[in-house]
């Protein structure tokens, strides 16, 4: 289901960025594709692992 959501978002220049909480839930947010690197860097600075692939 998340793969279909990602495909749908991509049509609008958006991506779903997954956050690793250490739990078994899905946590993340929608980000503009051109801001992906900035959002990952900000998460890393805050001590949060973030990536496009699920954890």
C-alpha positions, 0 to 999 in steps of 0.5 A: 500500500505504501508503494502505491502511495509513493507512486501517487505522491511522485506525480505531484513532485512529493515523496514520503520520508520515513522516520525510524522511531524504533517501534513497529509503526509507520512514521513519516511525512510528505516532503517536496522532492527538491527538499529531500536532502535538506529534510534528511540532513535536518533529521540527522542533525536532530538524531532521527534516522530518515530515508525513503525506504521503510525501516 
